[in-house]
Amino acid sequence: MDFIEVSAKTVDDAITESLVKLGTTSDKIEYEVIEKGSSGFLGIGSRPAVIKVRKKSDIEDYVNDFLCSVFQAMGMQVEILINKSEDGKIVDVELKGEEMGVLIGKRGQTLDSLQYLTNLAVGKQITEYVKVKIDTEDYRKRRRDTLENLAKNIAYKVKRTKHPVSLEPMNPFERRVIHSALQNDRYVSTHSEGEEPYRHVVITLKRNNNNKAANS
């Protein structure tokens, strides 16, 4: 946020006025005294106090400002809801508006790119590690549910045919969902192959489980 200039009879009065203008409290502003002011002699030659003040930016401000600039460039009206975890390490962002499918993109690629760029932008403003997670219309959960069902169906196919199955290329989040969904399966195992952006999960039958899998 840019500095604004505020003048009043005294520095304290200028600070109070700035708090009213910015709609915040004294612990959330930073200011610089430009002119301390003077009462003059019998009111003659008095000068007002002048300060340069702005509201301190926090992680939520950085996230909001960056996303607002993106949506403005896209010509989209989007409501941005931000919630920071108690330890301050995770910032969840929920986007609401019309045509959210545009922000999701094919298999969430646009949403993932937006999340990646937001983390880059915020990372340049702060020193501590913070992860920004962006979602809209509960897409992340719906996608997770879809992938978990896919993993179970493919695992059944592998057990029945005894042949490995390679899934389509997926991003790291999607691959983790597949691995997690089948990590406790006694008959199949998963691993990733290939290089980004074509890295994919392969589901294979575990050794020494051919007969068991055939009867499962």
PyMOL commands that place a pseudoatom at each C-alpha (Angstrom):
pseudoatom trace, name=CA, resn=MET, resi=1, chain=A, elem=C, hetatm=0, pos=[0.000, 0.000, 0.000]
pseudoatom trace, name=CA, resn=ASP, resi=2, chain=A, elem=C, hetatm=0, pos=[1.281, 3.488, -0.873]
pseudoatom trace, name=CA, resn=PHE, resi=3, chain=A, elem=C, hetatm=0, pos=[1.976, 6.111, 1.770]
pseudoatom trace, name=CA, resn=ILE, resi=4, chain=A, elem=C, hetatm=0, pos=[-0.522, 8.913, 2.329]
pseudoatom trace, name=CA, resn=GLU, resi=5, chain=A, elem=C, hetatm=0, pos=[0.268, 12.277, 3.833]
pseudoatom trace, name=CA, resn=VAL, resi=6, chain=A, elem=C, hetatm=0, pos=[-1.715, 13.417, 6.860]
pseudoatom trace, name=CA, resn=SER, resi=7, chain=A, elem=C, hetatm=0, pos=[-1.468, 16.759, 8.653]
pseudoatom trace, name=CA, resn=ALA, resi=8, chain=A, elem=C, hetatm=0, pos=[-2.908, 17.858, 11.997]
pseudoatom trace, name=CA, resn=LYS, resi=9, chain=A, elem=C, hetatm=0, pos=[-2.125, 20.128, 14.912]
pseudoatom trace, name=CA, resn=THR, resi=10, chain=A, elem=C, hetatm=0, pos=[0.285, 17.620, 16.484]
pseudoatom trace, name=CA, resn=VAL, resi=11, chain=A, elem=C, hetatm=0, pos=[1.960, 14.386, 15.459]
pseudoatom trace, name=CA, resn=ASP, resi=12, chain=A, elem=C, hetatm=0, pos=[-0.344, 12.452, 17.803]
pseudoatom trace, name=CA, resn=ASP, resi=13, chain=A, elem=C, hetatm=0, pos=[-3.368, 14.091, 16.224]
pseudoatom trace, name=CA, resn=ALA, resi=14, chain=A, elem=C, hetatm=0, pos=[-2.049, 13.235, 12.745]
pseudoatom trace, name=CA, resn=ILE, resi=15, chain=A, elem=C, hetatm=0, pos=[-1.595, 9.594, 13.770]
pseudoatom trace, name=CA, resn=THR, resi=16, chain=A, elem=C, hetatm=0, pos=[-5.132, 9.470, 15.150]
pseudoatom trace, name=CA, resn=GLU, resi=17, chain=A, elem=C, hetatm=0, pos=[-6.517, 10.973, 11.966]
pseudoatom trace, name=CA, resn=SER, resi=18, chain=A, elem=C, hetatm=0, pos=[-4.574, 8.498, 9.841]
pseudoatom trace, name=CA, resn=LEU, resi=19, chain=A, elem=C, hetatm=0, pos=[-6.019, 5.577, 11.826]
pseudoatom trace, name=CA, resn=VAL, resi=20, chain=A, elem=C, hetatm=0, pos=[-9.507, 6.837, 11.031]
pseudoatom trace, name=CA, resn=LYS, resi=21, chain=A, elem=C, hetatm=0, pos=[-8.699, 7.258, 7.336]
pseudoatom trace, name=CA, resn=LEU, resi=22, chain=A, elem=C, hetatm=0, pos=[-7.098, 3.836, 7.037]
pseudoatom trace, name=CA, resn=GLY, resi=23, chain=A, elem=C, hetatm=0, pos=[-9.661, 2.108, 9.244]
pseudoatom trace, name=CA, resn=THR, resi=24, chain=A, elem=C, hetatm=0, pos=[-7.087, 0.327, 11.359]
pseudoatom trace, name=CA, resn=THR, resi=25, chain=A, elem=C, hetatm=0, pos=[-5.237, 0.398, 14.690]
pseudoatom trace, name=CA, resn=SER, resi=26, chain=A, elem=C, hetatm=0, pos=[-1.887, 1.887, 15.678]
pseudoatom trace, name=CA, resn=ASP, resi=27, chain=A, elem=C, hetatm=0, pos=[-0.075, -1.471, 15.705]
pseudoatom trace, name=CA, resn=LYS, resi=28, chain=A, elem=C, hetatm=0, pos=[-0.907, -1.984, 12.040]
pseudoatom trace, name=CA, resn=ILE, resi=29, chain=A, elem=C, hetatm=0, pos=[0.558, 1.190, 10.560]
pseudoatom trace, name=CA, resn=GLU, resi=30, chain=A, elem=C, hetatm=0, pos=[4.021, 2.513, 9.835]
pseudoatom trace, name=CA, resn=TYR, resi=31, chain=A, elem=C, hetatm=0, pos=[4.699, 6.225, 9.574]
pseudoatom trace, name=CA, resn=GLU, resi=32, chain=A, elem=C, hetatm=0, pos=[7.408, 8.820, 9.120]
pseudoatom trace, name=CA, resn=VAL, resi=33, chain=A, elem=C, hetatm=0, pos=[7.298, 12.301, 10.610]
pseudoatom trace, name=CA, resn=ILE, resi=34, chain=A, elem=C, hetatm=0, pos=[7.790, 14.886, 7.880]
pseudoatom trace, name=CA, resn=GLU, resi=35, chain=A, elem=C, hetatm=0, pos=[7.102, 17.932, 10.024]
pseudoatom trace, name=CA, resn=LYS, resi=36, chain=A, elem=C, hetatm=0, pos=[6.811, 17.916, 13.812]
pseudoatom trace, name=CA, resn=GLY, resi=37, chain=A, elem=C, hetatm=0, pos=[4.734, 21.074, 13.748]
pseudoatom trace, name=CA, resn=SER, resi=38, chain=A, elem=C, hetatm=0, pos=[4.918, 24.124, 15.913]
pseudoatom trace, name=CA, resn=SER, resi=39, chain=A, elem=C, hetatm=0, pos=[2.406, 26.101, 17.923]
pseudoatom trace, name=CA, resn=GLY, resi=40, chain=A, elem=C, hetatm=0, pos=[4.292, 29.327, 17.203]
pseudoatom trace, name=CA, resn=PHE, resi=41, chain=A, elem=C, hetatm=0, pos=[4.167, 32.289, 19.525]
pseudoatom trace, name=CA, resn=LEU, resi=42, chain=A, elem=C, hetatm=0, pos=[0.674, 33.151, 20.634]
pseudoatom trace, name=CA, resn=GLY, resi=43, chain=A, elem=C, hetatm=0, pos=[-0.562, 31.238, 17.642]
pseudoatom trace, name=CA, resn=ILE, resi=44, chain=A, elem=C, hetatm=0, pos=[1.521, 33.273, 15.232]
pseudoatom trace, name=CA, resn=GLY, resi=45, chain=A, elem=C, hetatm=0, pos=[3.734, 31.290, 12.891]
pseudoatom trace, name=CA, resn=SER, resi=46, chain=A, elem=C, hetatm=0, pos=[2.215, 27.953, 13.872]
pseudoatom trace, name=CA, resn=ARG, resi=47, chain=A, elem=C, hetatm=0, pos=[2.801, 25.004, 11.553]
pseudoatom trace, name=CA, resn=PRO, resi=48, chain=A, elem=C, hetatm=0, pos=[0.826, 21.759, 11.409]
pseudoatom trace, name=CA, resn=ALA, resi=49, chain=A, elem=C, hetatm=0, pos=[2.466, 18.430, 12.008]
pseudoatom trace, name=CA, resn=VAL, resi=50, chain=A, elem=C, hetatm=0, pos=[2.784, 16.298, 8.883]
pseudoatom trace, name=CA, resn=ILE, resi=51, chain=A, elem=C, hetatm=0, pos=[3.339, 12.541, 8.710]
pseudoatom trace, name=CA, resn=LYS, resi=52, chain=A, elem=C, hetatm=0, pos=[3.654, 10.049, 5.891]
pseudoatom trace, name=CA, resn=VAL, resi=53, chain=A, elem=C, hetatm=0, pos=[1.757, 6.896, 6.827]
pseudoatom trace, name=CA, resn=ARG, resi=54, chain=A, elem=C, hetatm=0, pos=[0.612, 3.619, 5.369]
pseudoatom trace, name=CA, resn=LYS, resi=55, chain=A, elem=C, hetatm=0, pos=[-1.034, 0.459, 6.550]
pseudoatom trace, name=CA, resn=LYS, resi=56, chain=A, elem=C, hetatm=0, pos=[1.340, -2.446, 7.145]
pseudoatom trace, name=CA, resn=SER, resi=57, chain=A, elem=C, hetatm=0, pos=[0.936, -5.223, 4.627]
pseudoatom trace, name=CA, resn=ASP, resi=58, chain=A, elem=C, hetatm=0, pos=[0.533, -8.827, 5.771]
pseudoatom trace, name=CA, resn=ILE, resi=59, chain=A, elem=C, hetatm=0, pos=[0.344, -12.102, 3.901]
pseudoatom trace, name=CA, resn=GLU, resi=60, chain=A, elem=C, hetatm=0, pos=[-3.380, -11.724, 3.280]
pseudoatom trace, name=CA, resn=ASP, resi=61, chain=A, elem=C, hetatm=0, pos=[-2.812, -8.300, 1.716]
pseudoatom trace, name=CA, resn=TYR, resi=62, chain=A, elem=C, hetatm=0, pos=[-0.108, -9.624, -0.600]
pseudoatom trace, name=CA, resn=VAL, resi=63, chain=A, elem=C, hetatm=0, pos=[-2.295, -12.524, -1.729]
pseudoatom trace, name=CA, resn=ASN, resi=64, chain=A, elem=C, hetatm=0, pos=[-5.339, -10.322, -2.241]
pseudoatom trace, name=CA, resn=ASP, resi=65, chain=A, elem=C, hetatm=0, pos=[-3.426, -7.609, -4.128]
pseudoatom trace, name=CA, resn=PHE, resi=66, chain=A, elem=C, hetatm=0, pos=[-1.786, -10.098, -6.482]
pseudoatom trace, name=CA, resn=LEU, resi=67, chain=A, elem=C, hetatm=0, pos=[-4.999, -11.966, -7.267]
pseudoatom trace, name=CA, resn=CYS, resi=68, chain=A, elem=C, hetatm=0, pos=[-6.924, -8.737, -7.746]
pseudoatom trace, name=CA, resn=SER, resi=69, chain=A, elem=C, hetatm=0, pos=[-4.356, -7.597, -10.316]
pseudoatom trace, name=CA, resn=VAL, resi=70, chain=A, elem=C, hetatm=0, pos=[-4.641, -10.920, -12.154]
pseudoatom trace, name=CA, resn=PHE, resi=71, chain=A, elem=C, hetatm=0, pos=[-8.434, -10.883, -12.256]
pseudoatom trace, name=CA, resn=GLN, resi=72, chain=A, elem=C, hetatm=0, pos=[-8.482, -7.244, -13.300]
pseudoatom trace, name=CA, resn=ALA, resi=73, chain=A, elem=C, hetatm=0, pos=[-6.212, -8.083, -16.227]
pseudoatom trace, name=CA, resn=MET, resi=74, chain=A, elem=C, hetatm=0, pos=[-8.532, -10.972, -17.111]
pseudoatom trace, name=CA, resn=GLY, resi=75, chain=A, elem=C, hetatm=0, pos=[-11.600, -8.756, -16.872]
pseudoatom trace, name=CA, resn=MET, resi=76, chain=A, elem=C, hetatm=0, pos=[-13.190, -11.010, -14.259]
pseudoatom trace, name=CA, resn=GLN, resi=77, chain=A, elem=C, hetatm=0, pos=[-15.198, -10.160, -11.164]
pseudoatom trace, name=CA, resn=VAL, resi=78, chain=A, elem=C, hetatm=0, pos=[-14.054, -12.597, -8.484]
pseudoatom trace, name=CA, resn=GLU, resi=79, chain=A, elem=C, hetatm=0, pos=[-14.732, -12.643, -4.753]
pseudoatom trace, name=CA, resn=ILE, resi=80, chain=A, elem=C, hetatm=0, pos=[-11.579, -13.573, -2.829]
pseudoatom trace, name=CA, resn=LEU, resi=81, chain=A, elem=C, hetatm=0, pos=[-11.978, -15.221, 0.580]
pseudoatom trace, name=CA, resn=ILE, resi=82, chain=A, elem=C, hetatm=0, pos=[-8.753, -15.662, 2.534]
pseudoatom trace, name=CA, resn=ASN, resi=83, chain=A, elem=C, hetatm=0, pos=[-8.237, -17.703, 5.694]
pseudoatom trace, name=CA, resn=LYS, resi=84, chain=A, elem=C, hetatm=0, pos=[-4.859, -18.143, 7.395]
pseudoatom trace, name=CA, resn=SER, resi=85, chain=A, elem=C, hetatm=0, pos=[-4.101, -21.147, 9.603]
pseudoatom trace, name=CA, resn=GLU, resi=86, chain=A, elem=C, hetatm=0, pos=[-3.380, -20.594, 13.300]
pseudoatom trace, name=CA, resn=ASP, resi=87, chain=A, elem=C, hetatm=0, pos=[0.338, -21.189, 12.858]
pseudoatom trace, name=CA, resn=GLY, resi=88, chain=A, elem=C, hetatm=0, pos=[0.403, -18.857, 9.859]
pseudoatom trace, name=CA, resn=LYS, resi=89, chain=A, elem=C, hetatm=0, pos=[1.999, -21.470, 7.587]
pseudoatom trace, name=CA, resn=ILE, resi=90, chain=A, elem=C, hetatm=0, pos=[-1.000, -22.127, 5.352]
pseudoatom trace, name=CA, resn=VAL, resi=91, chain=A, elem=C, hetatm=0, pos=[-3.188, -19.584, 3.590]
pseudoatom trace, name=CA, resn=ASP, resi=92, chain=A, elem=C, hetatm=0, pos=[-6.383, -20.992, 2.090]
pseudoatom trace, name=CA, resn=VAL, resi=93, chain=A, elem=C, hetatm=0, pos=[-7.976, -18.963, -0.681]
pseudoatom trace, name=CA, resn=GLU, resi=94, chain=A, elem=C, hetatm=0, pos=[-11.516, -19.574, -1.906]
pseudoatom trace, name=CA, resn=LEU, resi=95, chain=A, elem=C, hetatm=0, pos=[-12.549, -17.917, -5.164]
pseudoatom trace, name=CA, resn=LYS, resi=96, chain=A, elem=C, hetatm=0, pos=[-16.178, -17.215, -5.966]
pseudoatom trace, name=CA, resn=GLY, resi=97, chain=A, elem=C, hetatm=0, pos=[-17.838, -15.777, -9.020]
pseudoatom trace, name=CA, resn=GLU, resi=98, chain=A, elem=C, hetatm=0, pos=[-19.275, -16.566, -12.413]
pseudoatom trace, name=CA, resn=GLU, resi=99, chain=A, elem=C, hetatm=0, pos=[-17.513, -18.781, -14.936]
pseudoatom trace, name=CA, resn=MET, resi=100, chain=A, elem=C, hetatm=0, pos=[-15.152, -20.301, -12.389]
pseudoatom trace, name=CA, resn=GLY, resi=101, chain=A, elem=C, hetatm=0, pos=[-14.551, -23.055, -14.918]
pseudoatom trace, name=CA, resn=VAL, resi=102, chain=A, elem=C, hetatm=0, pos=[-12.246, -20.618, -16.689]
pseudoatom trace, name=CA, resn=LEU, resi=103, chain=A, elem=C, hetatm=0, pos=[-10.065, -20.436, -13.594]
pseudoatom trace, name=CA, resn=ILE, resi=104, chain=A, elem=C, hetatm=0, pos=[-10.088, -24.198, -13.113]
pseudoatom trace, name=CA, resn=GLY, resi=105, chain=A, elem=C, hetatm=0, pos=[-9.061, -25.042, -16.657]
pseudoatom trace, name=CA, resn=LYS, resi=106, chain=A, elem=C, hetatm=0, pos=[-8.482, -28.508, -18.061]
pseudoatom trace, name=CA, resn=ARG, resi=107, chain=A, elem=C, hetatm=0, pos=[-7.952, -30.915, -15.155]
pseudoatom trace, name=CA, resn=GLY, resi=108, chain=A, elem=C, hetatm=0, pos=[-7.244, -27.955, -12.889]
pseudoatom trace, name=CA, resn=GLN, resi=109, chain=A, elem=C, hetatm=0, pos=[-4.186, -26.767, -14.824]
pseudoatom trace, name=CA, resn=THR, resi=110, chain=A, elem=C, hetatm=0, pos=[-5.182, -23.098, -14.783]
pseudoatom trace, name=CA, resn=LEU, resi=111, chain=A, elem=C, hetatm=0, pos=[-5.985, -23.234, -11.071]
pseudoatom trace, name=CA, resn=ASP, resi=112, chain=A, elem=C, hetatm=0, pos=[-2.631, -24.919, -10.377]
pseudoatom trace, name=CA, resn=SER, resi=113, chain=A, elem=C, hetatm=0, pos=[-0.794, -22.266, -12.407]
pseudoatom trace, name=CA, resn=LEU, resi=114, chain=A, elem=C, hetatm=0, pos=[-2.597, -19.483, -10.551]
pseudoatom trace, name=CA, resn=GLN, resi=115, chain=A, elem=C, hetatm=0, pos=[-1.660, -21.073, -7.230]
pseudoatom trace, name=CA, resn=TYR, resi=116, chain=A, elem=C, hetatm=0, pos=[1.967, -21.456, -8.335]
pseudoatom trace, name=CA, resn=LEU, resi=117, chain=A, elem=C, hetatm=0, pos=[2.261, -17.831, -9.475]
pseudoatom trace, name=CA, resn=THR, resi=118, chain=A, elem=C, hetatm=0, pos=[0.614, -16.565, -6.293]
pseudoatom trace, name=CA, resn=ASN, resi=119, chain=A, elem=C, hetatm=0, pos=[3.130, -18.457, -4.171]
pseudoatom trace, name=CA, resn=LEU, resi=120, chain=A, elem=C, hetatm=0, pos=[5.971, -16.993, -6.234]
pseudoatom trace, name=CA, resn=ALA, resi=121, chain=A, elem=C, hetatm=0, pos=[4.639, -13.459, -5.873]
pseudoatom trace, name=CA, resn=VAL, resi=122, chain=A, elem=C, hetatm=0, pos=[4.069, -13.777, -2.128]
pseudoatom trace, name=CA, resn=GLY, resi=123, chain=A, elem=C, hetatm=0, pos=[7.453, -15.425, -1.632]
pseudoatom trace, name=CA, resn=LYS, resi=124, chain=A, elem=C, hetatm=0, pos=[9.160, -12.291, -2.936]
pseudoatom trace, name=CA, resn=GLN, resi=125, chain=A, elem=C, hetatm=0, pos=[7.437, -10.190, -0.257]
pseudoatom trace, name=CA, resn=ILE, resi=126, chain=A, elem=C, hetatm=0, pos=[8.026, -12.262, 2.870]
pseudoatom trace, name=CA, resn=THR, resi=127, chain=A, elem=C, hetatm=0, pos=[10.947, -14.129, 4.419]
pseudoatom trace, name=CA, resn=GLU, resi=128, chain=A, elem=C, hetatm=0, pos=[9.137, -16.943, 6.244]
pseudoatom trace, name=CA, resn=TYR, resi=129, chain=A, elem=C, hetatm=0, pos=[7.722, -20.027, 4.516]
pseudoatom trace, name=CA, resn=VAL, resi=130, chain=A, elem=C, hetatm=0, pos=[4.011, -19.815, 3.774]
pseudoatom trace, name=CA, resn=LYS, resi=131, chain=A, elem=C, hetatm=0, pos=[2.002, -22.069, 1.469]
pseudoatom trace, name=CA, resn=VAL, resi=132, chain=A, elem=C, hetatm=0, pos=[-0.899, -20.514, -0.422]
pseudoatom trace, name=CA, resn=LYS, resi=133, chain=A, elem=C, hetatm=0, pos=[-3.614, -22.958, -1.480]
pseudoatom trace, name=CA, resn=ILE, resi=134, chain=A, elem=C, hetatm=0, pos=[-6.237, -21.803, -3.960]
pseudoatom trace, name=CA, resn=ASP, resi=135, chain=A, elem=C, hetatm=0, pos=[-9.552, -23.511, -4.673]
pseudoatom trace, name=CA, resn=THR, resi=136, chain=A, elem=C, hetatm=0, pos=[-12.916, -22.742, -6.199]
pseudoatom trace, name=CA, resn=GLU, resi=137, chain=A, elem=C, hetatm=0, pos=[-16.250, -24.563, -6.205]
pseudoatom trace, name=CA, resn=ASP, resi=138, chain=A, elem=C, hetatm=0, pos=[-14.654, -27.297, -4.061]
pseudoatom trace, name=CA, resn=TYR, resi=139, chain=A, elem=C, hetatm=0, pos=[-12.684, -28.451, -7.095]
pseudoatom trace, name=CA, resn=ARG, resi=140, chain=A, elem=C, hetatm=0, pos=[-9.749, -29.888, -5.118]
pseudoatom trace, name=CA, resn=LYS, resi=141, chain=A, elem=C, hetatm=0, pos=[-11.969, -32.252, -3.117]
pseudoatom trace, name=CA, resn=ARG, resi=142, chain=A, elem=C, hetatm=0, pos=[-13.990, -33.281, -6.161]
pseudoatom trace, name=CA, resn=ARG, resi=143, chain=A, elem=C, hetatm=0, pos=[-10.805, -33.989, -8.101]
pseudoatom trace, name=CA, resn=ARG, resi=144, chain=A, elem=C, hetatm=0, pos=[-9.360, -35.984, -5.183]
pseudoatom trace, name=CA, resn=ASP, resi=145, chain=A, elem=C, hetatm=0, pos=[-12.521, -38.110, -4.978]
pseudoatom trace, name=CA, resn=THR, resi=146, chain=A, elem=C, hetatm=0, pos=[-12.379, -38.757, -8.731]
pseudoatom trace, name=CA, resn=LEU, resi=147, chain=A, elem=C, hetatm=0, pos=[-8.723, -39.801, -8.590]
pseudoatom trace, name=CA, resn=GLU, resi=148, chain=A, elem=C, hetatm=0, pos=[-9.247, -42.083, -5.608]
pseudoatom trace, name=CA, resn=ASN, resi=149, chain=A, elem=C, hetatm=0, pos=[-12.065, -43.858, -7.435]
pseudoatom trace, name=CA, resn=LEU, resi=150, chain=A, elem=C, hetatm=0, pos=[-9.877, -44.115, -10.543]
pseudoatom trace, name=CA, resn=ALA, resi=151, chain=A, elem=C, hetatm=0, pos=[-7.037, -45.617, -8.497]
pseudoatom trace, name=CA, resn=LYS, resi=152, chain=A, elem=C, hetatm=0, pos=[-9.297, -48.307, -7.029]
pseudoatom trace, name=CA, resn=ASN, resi=153, chain=A, elem=C, hetatm=0, pos=[-10.789, -49.177, -10.422]
pseudoatom trace, name=CA, resn=ILE, resi=154, chain=A, elem=C, hetatm=0, pos=[-7.385, -49.452, -12.092]
pseudoatom trace, name=CA, resn=ALA, resi=155, chain=A, elem=C, hetatm=0, pos=[-6.051, -51.506, -9.168]
pseudoatom trace, name=CA, resn=TYR, resi=156, chain=A, elem=C, hetatm=0, pos=[-8.914, -53.965, -9.673]
pseudoatom trace, name=CA, resn=LYS, resi=157, chain=A, elem=C, hetatm=0, pos=[-8.060, -54.182, -13.380]
pseudoatom trace, name=CA, resn=VAL, resi=158, chain=A, elem=C, hetatm=0, pos=[-4.387, -54.858, -12.593]
pseudoatom trace, name=CA, resn=LYS, resi=159, chain=A, elem=C, hetatm=0, pos=[-5.329, -57.636, -10.143]
pseudoatom trace, name=CA, resn=ARG, resi=160, chain=A, elem=C, hetatm=0, pos=[-7.654, -59.208, -12.700]
pseudoatom trace, name=CA, resn=THR, resi=161, chain=A, elem=C, hetatm=0, pos=[-5.364, -59.010, -15.753]
pseudoatom trace, name=CA, resn=LYS, resi=162, chain=A, elem=C, hetatm=0, pos=[-2.009, -59.213, -13.924]
pseudoatom trace, name=CA, resn=HIS, resi=163, chain=A, elem=C, hetatm=0, pos=[-0.717, -56.519, -16.271]
pseudoatom trace, name=CA, resn=PRO, resi=164, chain=A, elem=C, hetatm=0, pos=[0.582, -53.093, -15.176]
pseudoatom trace, name=CA, resn=VAL, resi=165, chain=A, elem=C, hetatm=0, pos=[-1.362, -50.004, -16.173]
pseudoatom trace, name=CA, resn=SER, resi=166, chain=A, elem=C, hetatm=0, pos=[0.143, -46.588, -16.880]
pseudoatom trace, name=CA, resn=LEU, resi=167, chain=A, elem=C, hetatm=0, pos=[-2.081, -43.619, -16.107]
pseudoatom trace, name=CA, resn=GLU, resi=168, chain=A, elem=C, hetatm=0, pos=[-2.140, -40.358, -18.021]
pseudoatom trace, name=CA, resn=PRO, resi=169, chain=A, elem=C, hetatm=0, pos=[0.395, -37.652, -17.069]
pseudoatom trace, name=CA, resn=MET, resi=170, chain=A, elem=C, hetatm=0, pos=[-0.533, -35.939, -13.814]
pseudoatom trace, name=CA, resn=ASN, resi=171, chain=A, elem=C, hetatm=0, pos=[0.788, -33.101, -11.714]
pseudoatom trace, name=CA, resn=PRO, resi=172, chain=A, elem=C, hetatm=0, pos=[2.513, -33.843, -8.366]
pseudoatom trace, name=CA, resn=PHE, resi=173, chain=A, elem=C, hetatm=0, pos=[-0.699, -33.339, -6.348]
pseudoatom trace, name=CA, resn=GLU, resi=174, chain=A, elem=C, hetatm=0, pos=[-2.657, -35.813, -8.462]
pseudoatom trace, name=CA, resn=ARG, resi=175, chain=A, elem=C, hetatm=0, pos=[0.129, -38.386, -8.392]
pseudoatom trace, name=CA, resn=ARG, resi=176, chain=A, elem=C, hetatm=0, pos=[0.282, -38.150, -4.600]
pseudoatom trace, name=CA, resn=VAL, resi=177, chain=A, elem=C, hetatm=0, pos=[-3.455, -38.843, -4.424]
pseudoatom trace, name=CA, resn=ILE, resi=178, chain=A, elem=C, hetatm=0, pos=[-3.032, -42.027, -6.491]
pseudoatom trace, name=CA, resn=HIS, resi=179, chain=A, elem=C, hetatm=0, pos=[-0.058, -43.224, -4.430]
pseudoatom trace, name=CA, resn=SER, resi=180, chain=A, elem=C, hetatm=0, pos=[-1.881, -42.494, -1.170]
pseudoatom trace, name=CA, resn=ALA, resi=181, chain=A, elem=C, hetatm=0, pos=[-5.094, -44.211, -2.271]
pseudoatom trace, name=CA, resn=LEU, resi=182, chain=A, elem=C, hetatm=0, pos=[-3.261, -47.499, -2.958]
pseudoatom trace, name=CA, resn=GLN, resi=183, chain=A, elem=C, hetatm=0, pos=[-0.448, -47.418, -0.424]
pseudoatom trace, name=CA, resn=ASN, resi=184, chain=A, elem=C, hetatm=0, pos=[-2.168, -49.977, 1.828]
pseudoatom trace, name=CA, resn=ASP, resi=185, chain=A, elem=C, hetatm=0, pos=[-3.301, -52.291, -0.952]
pseudoatom trace, name=CA, resn=ARG, resi=186, chain=A, elem=C, hetatm=0, pos=[-1.748, -55.731, -0.391]
pseudoatom trace, name=CA, resn=TYR, resi=187, chain=A, elem=C, hetatm=0, pos=[-1.728, -56.714, -4.036]
pseudoatom trace, name=CA, resn=VAL, resi=188, chain=A, elem=C, hetatm=0, pos=[-0.623, -53.690, -6.073]
pseudoatom trace, name=CA, resn=SER, resi=189, chain=A, elem=C, hetatm=0, pos=[2.115, -51.086, -5.868]
pseudoatom trace, name=CA, resn=THR, resi=190, chain=A, elem=C, hetatm=0, pos=[2.535, -47.692, -7.511]
pseudoatom trace, name=CA, resn=HIS, resi=191, chain=A, elem=C, hetatm=0, pos=[5.481, -45.710, -8.794]
pseudoatom trace, name=CA, resn=SER, resi=192, chain=A, elem=C, hetatm=0, pos=[6.017, -42.695, -11.027]
pseudoatom trace, name=CA, resn=GLU, resi=193, chain=A, elem=C, hetatm=0, pos=[7.838, -42.664, -14.348]
pseudoatom trace, name=CA, resn=GLY, resi=194, chain=A, elem=C, hetatm=0, pos=[8.856, -40.029, -16.889]
pseudoatom trace, name=CA, resn=GLU, resi=195, chain=A, elem=C, hetatm=0, pos=[9.824, -36.388, -16.716]
pseudoatom trace, name=CA, resn=GLU, resi=196, chain=A, elem=C, hetatm=0, pos=[7.601, -33.381, -16.098]
pseudoatom trace, name=CA, resn=PRO, resi=197, chain=A, elem=C, hetatm=0, pos=[5.160, -32.492, -17.526]
pseudoatom trace, name=CA, resn=TYR, resi=198, chain=A, elem=C, hetatm=0, pos=[4.668, -36.065, -18.746]
pseudoatom trace, name=CA, resn=ARG, resi=199, chain=A, elem=C, hetatm=0, pos=[5.416, -37.807, -15.465]
pseudoatom trace, name=CA, resn=HIS, resi=200, chain=A, elem=C, hetatm=0, pos=[2.765, -40.440, -14.724]
pseudoatom trace, name=CA, resn=VAL, resi=201, chain=A, elem=C, hetatm=0, pos=[1.842, -43.160, -12.250]
pseudoatom trace, name=CA, resn=VAL, resi=202, chain=A, elem=C, hetatm=0, pos=[2.209, -46.843, -13.050]
pseudoatom trace, name=CA, resn=ILE, resi=203, chain=A, elem=C, hetatm=0, pos=[0.189, -49.392, -11.089]
pseudoatom trace, name=CA, resn=THR, resi=204, chain=A, elem=C, hetatm=0, pos=[1.665, -52.885, -10.993]
pseudoatom trace, name=CA, resn=LEU, resi=205, chain=A, elem=C, hetatm=0, pos=[0.929, -56.206, -9.329]
pseudoatom trace, name=CA, resn=LYS, resi=206, chain=A, elem=C, hetatm=0, pos=[3.171, -56.924, -6.366]
pseudoatom trace, name=CA, resn=ARG, resi=207, chain=A, elem=C, hetatm=0, pos=[5.510, -59.855, -6.688]
pseudoatom trace, name=CA, resn=ASN, resi=208, chain=A, elem=C, hetatm=0, pos=[4.386, -63.200, -5.247]
pseudoatom trace, name=CA, resn=ASN, resi=209, chain=A, elem=C, hetatm=0, pos=[0.775, -62.007, -5.258]
pseudoatom trace, name=CA, resn=ASN, resi=210, chain=A, elem=C, hetatm=0, pos=[-0.292, -63.281, -8.679]
pseudoatom trace, name=CA, resn=ASN, resi=211, chain=A, elem=C, hetatm=0, pos=[-2.383, -66.158, -7.392]
pseudoatom trace, name=CA, resn=LYS, resi=212, chain=A, elem=C, hetatm=0, pos=[-3.840, -64.156, -4.527]
pseudoatom trace, name=CA, resn=ALA, resi=213, chain=A, elem=C, hetatm=0, pos=[-4.776, -61.299, -6.817]
pseudoatom trace, name=CA, resn=ALA, resi=214, chain=A, elem=C, hetatm=0, pos=[-6.470, -63.639, -9.233]
pseudoatom trace, name=CA, resn=ASN, resi=215, chain=A, elem=C, hetatm=0, pos=[-8.717, -64.860, -6.463]
pseudoatom trace, name=CA, resn=SER, resi=216, chain=A, elem=C, hetatm=0, pos=[-9.365, -61.470, -4.861]
for i in range(1, 216): cmd.bond("trace and resi %d" % i, "trace and resi %d" % (i + 1))
show_as sticks, trace
zoom trace
